[in-house]
Amino acid sequence: MIRLGEAMMILELHRQGLSVTAIARRTGRDPKTVRKYIERGVEVPVYGPRTTGRPSKIAPYMEFLRERVSAFPAIRISV
């Protein structure tokens, strides 16, 4: 991932007529990365919160654990 300033520099060099390869050499980035940011334009990437992809490993056992712990009222389980 590159910063906004570097993306602006890539776009400016492209506007000046430099090739993707020349921009890649000058910035030290891969030509595919340069091409991607030229196609994307000034748009800054937006990252949101990640979704959980899998359930907890103890999820199948939570009911059993709650039953066992209920014998000890001082202990609480939070999930």
Jmol script that loads the backbone (N, CA, C; Angstrom):
load data "model"
ATOM      1  N   MET A   1       0.850  -1.164   0.000  1.00  0.00           N
ATOM      2  CA  MET A   1       0.000   0.000   0.000  1.00  0.00           C
ATOM      3  C   MET A   1       0.899   1.232   0.000  1.00  0.00           C
ATOM      4  N   ILE A   2       0.506   2.227  -0.768  1.00  0.00           N
ATOM      5  CA  ILE A   2       1.292   3.444  -0.821  1.00  0.00           C
ATOM      6  C   ILE A   2       0.498   4.591  -0.221  1.00  0.00           C
ATOM      7  N   ARG A   3       1.195   5.616   0.153  1.00  0.00           N
ATOM      8  CA  ARG A   3       0.560   6.783   0.765  1.00  0.00           C
ATOM      9  C   ARG A   3       0.023   7.712  -0.319  1.00  0.00           C
ATOM     10  N   LEU A   4      -0.829   8.619   0.106  1.00  0.00           N
ATOM     11  CA  LEU A   4      -1.480   9.528  -0.828  1.00  0.00           C
ATOM     12  C   LEU A   4      -0.454  10.370  -1.588  1.00  0.00           C
ATOM     13  N   GLY A   5       0.589  10.833  -0.911  1.00  0.00           N
ATOM     14  CA  GLY A   5       1.613  11.650  -1.564  1.00  0.00           C
ATOM     15  C   GLY A   5       2.310  10.912  -2.690  1.00  0.00           C
ATOM     16  N   GLU A   6       2.586   9.640  -2.450  1.00  0.00           N
ATOM     17  CA  GLU A   6       3.244   8.850  -3.487  1.00  0.00           C
ATOM     18  C   GLU A   6       2.295   8.577  -4.648  1.00  0.00           C
ATOM     19  N   ALA A   7       1.014   8.379  -4.350  1.00  0.00           N
ATOM     20  CA  ALA A   7       0.029   8.189  -5.415  1.00  0.00           C
ATOM     21  C   ALA A   7      -0.072   9.450  -6.270  1.00  0.00           C
ATOM     22  N   MET A   8      -0.040  10.599  -5.617  1.00  0.00           N
ATOM     23  CA  MET A   8      -0.087  11.867  -6.360  1.00  0.00           C
ATOM     24  C   MET A   8       1.158  12.025  -7.238  1.00  0.00           C
ATOM     25  N   MET A   9       2.314  11.596  -6.718  1.00  0.00           N
ATOM     26  CA  MET A   9       3.540  11.686  -7.501  1.00  0.00           C
ATOM     27  C   MET A   9       3.454  10.773  -8.727  1.00  0.00           C
ATOM     28  N   ILE A  10       2.916   9.574  -8.551  1.00  0.00           N
ATOM     29  CA  ILE A  10       2.756   8.642  -9.680  1.00  0.00           C
ATOM     30  C   ILE A  10       1.856   9.264 -10.741  1.00  0.00           C
ATOM     31  N   LEU A  11       0.754   9.847 -10.307  1.00  0.00           N
ATOM     32  CA  LEU A  11      -0.170  10.471 -11.262  1.00  0.00           C
ATOM     33  C   LEU A  11       0.466  11.664 -11.967  1.00  0.00           C
ATOM     34  N   GLU A  12       1.252  12.451 -11.235  1.00  0.00           N
ATOM     35  CA  GLU A  12       1.919  13.613 -11.839  1.00  0.00           C
ATOM     36  C   GLU A  12       2.954  13.162 -12.876  1.00  0.00           C
ATOM     37  N   LEU A  13       3.727  12.136 -12.550  1.00  0.00           N
ATOM     38  CA  LEU A  13       4.712  11.628 -13.507  1.00  0.00           C
ATOM     39  C   LEU A  13       4.021  11.056 -14.742  1.00  0.00           C
ATOM     40  N   HIS A  14       2.893  10.420 -14.545  1.00  0.00           N
ATOM     41  CA  HIS A  14       2.134   9.886 -15.677  1.00  0.00           C
ATOM     42  C   HIS A  14       1.591  11.024 -16.531  1.00  0.00           C
ATOM     43  N   ARG A  15       1.125  12.085 -15.874  1.00  0.00           N
ATOM     44  CA  ARG A  15       0.618  13.247 -16.609  1.00  0.00           C
ATOM     45  C   ARG A  15       1.722  13.909 -17.432  1.00  0.00           C
ATOM     46  N   GLN A  16       2.959  13.841 -16.917  1.00  0.00           N
ATOM     47  CA  GLN A  16       4.093  14.420 -17.636  1.00  0.00           C
ATOM     48  C   GLN A  16       4.525  13.558 -18.822  1.00  0.00           C
ATOM     49  N   GLY A  17       3.959  12.350 -18.933  1.00  0.00           N
ATOM     50  CA  GLY A  17       4.241  11.520 -20.101  1.00  0.00           C
ATOM     51  C   GLY A  17       5.215  10.389 -19.865  1.00  0.00           C
ATOM     52  N   LEU A  18       5.649  10.159 -18.641  1.00  0.00           N
ATOM     53  CA  LEU A  18       6.558   9.050 -18.366  1.00  0.00           C
ATOM     54  C   LEU A  18       5.819   7.724 -18.502  1.00  0.00           C
ATOM     55  N   SER A  19       6.551   6.716 -18.923  1.00  0.00           N
ATOM     56  CA  SER A  19       5.948   5.385 -19.063  1.00  0.00           C
ATOM     57  C   SER A  19       5.788   4.739 -17.690  1.00  0.00           C
ATOM     58  N   VAL A  20       4.986   3.692 -17.655  1.00  0.00           N
ATOM     59  CA  VAL A  20       4.760   2.971 -16.403  1.00  0.00           C
ATOM     60  C   VAL A  20       6.087   2.416 -15.882  1.00  0.00           C
ATOM     61  N   THR A  21       6.905   1.895 -16.778  1.00  0.00           N
ATOM     62  CA  THR A  21       8.197   1.339 -16.382  1.00  0.00           C
ATOM     63  C   THR A  21       9.110   2.415 -15.798  1.00  0.00           C
ATOM     64  N   ALA A  22       9.140   3.581 -16.426  1.00  0.00           N
ATOM     65  CA  ALA A  22       9.979   4.675 -15.933  1.00  0.00           C
ATOM     66  C   ALA A  22       9.502   5.152 -14.561  1.00  0.00           C
ATOM     67  N   ILE A  23       8.196   5.236 -14.377  1.00  0.00           N
ATOM     68  CA  ILE A  23       7.644   5.643 -13.080  1.00  0.00           C
ATOM     69  C   ILE A  23       7.988   4.600 -12.022  1.00  0.00           C
ATOM     70  N   ALA A  24       7.881   3.321 -12.387  1.00  0.00           N
ATOM     71  CA  ALA A  24       8.198   2.248 -11.451  1.00  0.00           C
ATOM     72  C   ALA A  24       9.663   2.313 -11.022  1.00  0.00           C
ATOM     73  N   ARG A  25      10.553   2.553 -11.957  1.00  0.00           N
ATOM     74  CA  ARG A  25      11.975   2.674 -11.618  1.00  0.00           C
ATOM     75  C   ARG A  25      12.223   3.866 -10.708  1.00  0.00           C
ATOM     76  N   ARG A  26      11.588   4.987 -11.014  1.00  0.00           N
ATOM     77  CA  ARG A  26      11.803   6.208 -10.250  1.00  0.00           C
ATOM     78  C   ARG A  26      11.251   6.106  -8.828  1.00  0.00           C
ATOM     79  N   THR A  27      10.122   5.418  -8.653  1.00  0.00           N
ATOM     80  CA  THR A  27       9.493   5.324  -7.340  1.00  0.00           C
ATOM     81  C   THR A  27       9.911   4.078  -6.568  1.00  0.00           C
ATOM     82  N   GLY A  28      10.517   3.111  -7.261  1.00  0.00           N
ATOM     83  CA  GLY A  28      10.913   1.879  -6.597  1.00  0.00           C
ATOM     84  C   GLY A  28       9.758   0.917  -6.386  1.00  0.00           C
ATOM     85  N   ARG A  29       8.691   1.101  -7.133  1.00  0.00           N
ATOM     86  CA  ARG A  29       7.511   0.230  -7.039  1.00  0.00           C
ATOM     87  C   ARG A  29       7.446  -0.711  -8.228  1.00  0.00           C
ATOM     88  N   ASP A  30       6.651  -1.749  -8.107  1.00  0.00           N
ATOM     89  CA  ASP A  30       6.431  -2.693  -9.186  1.00  0.00           C
ATOM     90  C   ASP A  30       5.577  -2.016 -10.269  1.00  0.00           C
ATOM     91  N   PRO A  31       5.825  -2.306 -11.539  1.00  0.00           N
ATOM     92  CA  PRO A  31       5.016  -1.698 -12.600  1.00  0.00           C
ATOM     93  C   PRO A  31       3.516  -1.997 -12.467  1.00  0.00           C
ATOM     94  N   LYS A  32       3.175  -3.178 -11.952  1.00  0.00           N
ATOM     95  CA  LYS A  32       1.751  -3.487 -11.754  1.00  0.00           C
ATOM     96  C   LYS A  32       1.124  -2.549 -10.727  1.00  0.00           C
ATOM     97  N   THR A  33       1.881  -2.216  -9.682  1.00  0.00           N
ATOM     98  CA  THR A  33       1.384  -1.291  -8.662  1.00  0.00           C
ATOM     99  C   THR A  33       1.189   0.091  -9.259  1.00  0.00           C
ATOM    100  N   VAL A  34       2.147   0.530 -10.045  1.00  0.00           N
ATOM    101  CA  VAL A  34       2.045   1.845 -10.700  1.00  0.00           C
ATOM    102  C   VAL A  34       0.830   1.874 -11.614  1.00  0.00           C
ATOM    103  N   ARG A  35       0.656   0.833 -12.401  1.00  0.00           N
ATOM    104  CA  ARG A  35      -0.484   0.755 -13.315  1.00  0.00           C
ATOM    105  C   ARG A  35      -1.802   0.810 -12.546  1.00  0.00           C
ATOM    106  N   LYS A  36      -1.867   0.107 -11.419  1.00  0.00           N
ATOM    107  CA  LYS A  36      -3.083   0.071 -10.608  1.00  0.00           C
ATOM    108  C   LYS A  36      -3.437   1.467 -10.103  1.00  0.00           C
ATOM    109  N   TYR A  37      -2.445   2.221  -9.631  1.00  0.00           N
ATOM    110  CA  TYR A  37      -2.727   3.554  -9.094  1.00  0.00           C
ATOM    111  C   TYR A  37      -3.015   4.565 -10.198  1.00  0.00           C
ATOM    112  N   ILE A  38      -2.483   4.342 -11.385  1.00  0.00           N
ATOM    113  CA  ILE A  38      -2.824   5.216 -12.514  1.00  0.00           C
ATOM    114  C   ILE A  38      -4.280   4.987 -12.908  1.00  0.00           C
ATOM    115  N   GLU A  39      -4.695   3.720 -12.942  1.00  0.00           N
ATOM    116  CA  GLU A  39      -6.093   3.410 -13.285  1.00  0.00           C
ATOM    117  C   GLU A  39      -7.055   3.889 -12.206  1.00  0.00           C
ATOM    118  N   ARG A  40      -6.647   3.787 -10.954  1.00  0.00           N
ATOM    119  CA  ARG A  40      -7.502   4.163  -9.834  1.00  0.00           C
ATOM    120  C   ARG A  40      -7.659   5.677  -9.732  1.00  0.00           C
ATOM    121  N   GLY A  41      -6.629   6.418 -10.049  1.00  0.00           N
ATOM    122  CA  GLY A  41      -6.690   7.874  -9.934  1.00  0.00           C
ATOM    123  C   GLY A  41      -6.389   8.336  -8.513  1.00  0.00           C
ATOM    124  N   VAL A  42      -6.996   9.432  -8.108  1.00  0.00           N
ATOM    125  CA  VAL A  42      -6.704  10.050  -6.816  1.00  0.00           C
ATOM    126  C   VAL A  42      -7.435   9.335  -5.676  1.00  0.00           C
ATOM    127  N   GLU A  43      -8.319   8.454  -5.994  1.00  0.00           N
ATOM    128  CA  GLU A  43      -9.112   7.747  -4.991  1.00  0.00           C
ATOM    129  C   GLU A  43      -8.216   7.051  -3.962  1.00  0.00           C
ATOM    130  N   VAL A  44      -8.439   7.355  -2.696  1.00  0.00           N
ATOM    131  CA  VAL A  44      -7.677   6.750  -1.617  1.00  0.00           C
ATOM    132  C   VAL A  44      -8.377   5.456  -1.204  1.00  0.00           C
ATOM    133  N   PRO A  45      -7.641   4.371  -0.995  1.00  0.00           N
ATOM    134  CA  PRO A  45      -8.287   3.125  -0.604  1.00  0.00           C
ATOM    135  C   PRO A  45      -8.996   3.268   0.741  1.00  0.00           C
ATOM    136  N   VAL A  46     -10.162   2.659   0.856  1.00  0.00           N
ATOM    137  CA  VAL A  46     -10.951   2.714   2.080  1.00  0.00           C
ATOM    138  C   VAL A  46     -10.973   1.325   2.695  1.00  0.00           C
ATOM    139  N   TYR A  47     -10.592   1.273   3.944  1.00  0.00           N
ATOM    140  CA  TYR A  47     -10.581   0.008   4.653  1.00  0.00           C
ATOM    141  C   TYR A  47     -11.616   0.066   5.757  1.00  0.00           C
ATOM    142  N   GLY A  48     -12.428  -0.957   5.847  1.00  0.00           N
ATOM    143  CA  GLY A  48     -13.457  -1.022   6.868  1.00  0.00           C
ATOM    144  C   GLY A  48     -13.124  -2.090   7.884  1.00  0.00           C
ATOM    145  N   PRO A  49     -13.982  -2.259   8.845  1.00  0.00           N
ATOM    146  CA  PRO A  49     -13.734  -3.311   9.831  1.00  0.00           C
ATOM    147  C   PRO A  49     -13.830  -4.688   9.193  1.00  0.00           C
ATOM    148  N   ARG A  50     -12.998  -5.566   9.644  1.00  0.00           N
ATOM    149  CA  ARG A  50     -12.988  -6.921   9.101  1.00  0.00           C
ATOM    150  C   ARG A  50     -14.112  -7.731   9.721  1.00  0.00           C
ATOM    151  N   THR A  51     -14.648  -8.610   8.935  1.00  0.00           N
ATOM    152  CA  THR A  51     -15.682  -9.495   9.451  1.00  0.00           C
ATOM    153  C   THR A  51     -15.027 -10.769   9.950  1.00  0.00           C
ATOM    154  N   THR A  52     -15.625 -11.358  10.952  1.00  0.00           N
ATOM    155  CA  THR A  52     -15.074 -12.604  11.463  1.00  0.00           C
ATOM    156  C   THR A  52     -15.432 -13.716  10.492  1.00  0.00           C
ATOM    157  N   GLY A  53     -14.452 -14.453  10.085  1.00  0.00           N
ATOM    158  CA  GLY A  53     -14.653 -15.476   9.083  1.00  0.00           C
ATOM    159  C   GLY A  53     -15.035 -16.827   9.633  1.00  0.00           C
ATOM    160  N   ARG A  54     -14.740 -17.076  10.896  1.00  0.00           N
ATOM    161  CA  ARG A  54     -15.047 -18.393  11.437  1.00  0.00           C
ATOM    162  C   ARG A  54     -15.473 -18.261  12.901  1.00  0.00           C
ATOM    163  N   PRO A  55     -16.246 -19.219  13.371  1.00  0.00           N
ATOM    164  CA  PRO A  55     -16.708 -19.156  14.757  1.00  0.00           C
ATOM    165  C   PRO A  55     -15.585 -19.518  15.729  1.00  0.00           C
ATOM    166  N   SER A  56     -15.817 -19.223  16.972  1.00  0.00           N
ATOM    167  CA  SER A  56     -14.867 -19.548  18.023  1.00  0.00           C
ATOM    168  C   SER A  56     -14.701 -21.062  18.119  1.00  0.00           C
ATOM    169  N   LYS A  57     -13.524 -21.489  18.532  1.00  0.00           N
ATOM    170  CA  LYS A  57     -13.278 -22.922  18.662  1.00  0.00           C
ATOM    171  C   LYS A  57     -14.083 -23.538  19.800  1.00  0.00           C
ATOM    172  N   ILE A  58     -14.433 -22.717  20.804  1.00  0.00           N
ATOM    173  CA  ILE A  58     -15.176 -23.277  21.927  1.00  0.00           C
ATOM    174  C   ILE A  58     -16.687 -23.085  21.779  1.00  0.00           C
ATOM    175  N   ALA A  59     -17.130 -22.514  20.664  1.00  0.00           N
ATOM    176  CA  ALA A  59     -18.561 -22.261  20.465  1.00  0.00           C
ATOM    177  C   ALA A  59     -19.412 -23.521  20.632  1.00  0.00           C
ATOM    178  N   PRO A  60     -19.014 -24.682  20.119  1.00  0.00           N
ATOM    179  CA  PRO A  60     -19.845 -25.874  20.298  1.00  0.00           C
ATOM    180  C   PRO A  60     -19.969 -26.314  21.760  1.00  0.00           C
ATOM    181  N   TYR A  61     -19.047 -25.892  22.617  1.00  0.00           N
ATOM    182  CA  TYR A  61     -19.017 -26.334  24.000  1.00  0.00           C
ATOM    183  C   TYR A  61     -19.549 -25.296  24.989  1.00  0.00           C
ATOM    184  N   MET A  62     -19.989 -24.141  24.493  1.00  0.00           N
ATOM    185  CA  MET A  62     -20.394 -23.062  25.393  1.00  0.00           C
ATOM    186  C   MET A  62     -21.562 -23.450  26.294  1.00  0.00           C
ATOM    187  N   GLU A  63     -22.544 -24.140  25.781  1.00  0.00           N
ATOM    188  CA  GLU A  63     -23.692 -24.516  26.609  1.00  0.00           C
ATOM    189  C   GLU A  63     -23.251 -25.445  27.737  1.00  0.00           C
ATOM    190  N   PHE A  64     -22.417 -26.403  27.419  1.00  0.00           N
ATOM    191  CA  PHE A  64     -21.890 -27.308  28.428  1.00  0.00           C
ATOM    192  C   PHE A  64     -21.115 -26.534  29.496  1.00  0.00           C
ATOM    193  N   LEU A  65     -20.277 -25.602  29.057  1.00  0.00           N
ATOM    194  CA  LEU A  65     -19.485 -24.813  30.002  1.00  0.00           C
ATOM    195  C   LEU A  65     -20.375 -23.958  30.900  1.00  0.00           C
ATOM    196  N   ARG A  66     -21.422 -23.377  30.338  1.00  0.00           N
ATOM    197  CA  ARG A  66     -22.339 -22.567  31.144  1.00  0.00           C
ATOM    198  C   ARG A  66     -23.017 -23.419  32.220  1.00  0.00           C
ATOM    199  N   GLU A  67     -23.416 -24.631  31.851  1.00  0.00           N
ATOM    200  CA  GLU A  67     -24.041 -25.526  32.830  1.00  0.00           C
ATOM    201  C   GLU A  67     -23.071 -25.867  33.961  1.00  0.00           C
ATOM    202  N   ARG A  68     -21.837 -26.153  33.600  1.00  0.00           N
ATOM    203  CA  ARG A  68     -20.841 -26.534  34.603  1.00  0.00           C
ATOM    204  C   ARG A  68     -20.496 -25.362  35.518  1.00  0.00           C
ATOM    205  N   VAL A  69     -20.399 -24.172  34.959  1.00  0.00           N
ATOM    206  CA  VAL A  69     -20.013 -23.001  35.737  1.00  0.00           C
ATOM    207  C   VAL A  69     -21.177 -22.494  36.579  1.00  0.00           C
ATOM    208  N   SER A  70     -22.404 -22.806  36.194  1.00  0.00           N
ATOM    209  CA  SER A  70     -23.555 -22.313  36.960  1.00  0.00           C
ATOM    210  C   SER A  70     -23.546 -22.840  38.390  1.00  0.00           C
ATOM    211  N   ALA A  71     -22.818 -23.900  38.641  1.00  0.00           N
ATOM    212  CA  ALA A  71     -22.679 -24.424  39.998  1.00  0.00           C
ATOM    213  C   ALA A  71     -21.853 -23.494  40.876  1.00  0.00           C
ATOM    214  N   PHE A  72     -21.090 -22.610  40.246  1.00  0.00           N
ATOM    215  CA  PHE A  72     -20.256 -21.655  40.970  1.00  0.00           C
ATOM    216  C   PHE A  72     -20.700 -20.243  40.598  1.00  0.00           C
ATOM    217  N   PRO A  73     -21.610 -19.636  41.363  1.00  0.00           N
ATOM    218  CA  PRO A  73     -22.186 -18.341  40.985  1.00  0.00           C
ATOM    219  C   PRO A  73     -21.176 -17.192  40.930  1.00  0.00           C
ATOM    220  N   ALA A  74     -20.022 -17.314  41.562  1.00  0.00           N
ATOM    221  CA  ALA A  74     -19.049 -16.233  41.552  1.00  0.00           C
ATOM    222  C   ALA A  74     -18.316 -16.140  40.206  1.00  0.00           C
ATOM    223  N   ILE A  75     -18.383 -17.180  39.398  1.00  0.00           N
ATOM    224  CA  ILE A  75     -17.690 -17.201  38.102  1.00  0.00           C
ATOM    225  C   ILE A  75     -18.663 -16.814  37.012  1.00  0.00           C
ATOM    226  N   ARG A  76     -18.212 -15.925  36.114  1.00  0.00           N
ATOM    227  CA  ARG A  76     -19.046 -15.494  34.993  1.00  0.00           C
ATOM    228  C   ARG A  76     -18.328 -15.805  33.683  1.00  0.00           C
ATOM    229  N   ILE A  77     -19.091 -16.162  32.685  1.00  0.00           N
ATOM    230  CA  ILE A  77     -18.544 -16.404  31.346  1.00  0.00           C
ATOM    231  C   ILE A  77     -19.074 -15.308  30.436  1.00  0.00           C
ATOM    232  N   SER A  78     -18.176 -14.656  29.739  1.00  0.00           N
ATOM    233  CA  SER A  78     -18.614 -13.648  28.775  1.00  0.00           C
ATOM    234  C   SER A  78     -18.013 -13.986  27.424  1.00  0.00           C
ATOM    235  N   VAL A  79     -18.870 -13.964  26.423  1.00  0.00           N
ATOM    236  CA  VAL A  79     -18.413 -14.263  25.060  1.00  0.00           C
ATOM    237  C   VAL A  79     -19.006 -13.259  24.123  1.00  0.00           C
TER     238      VAL A  79
END
end "model"
wireframe off; spacefill off
backbone 0.3
color backbone group
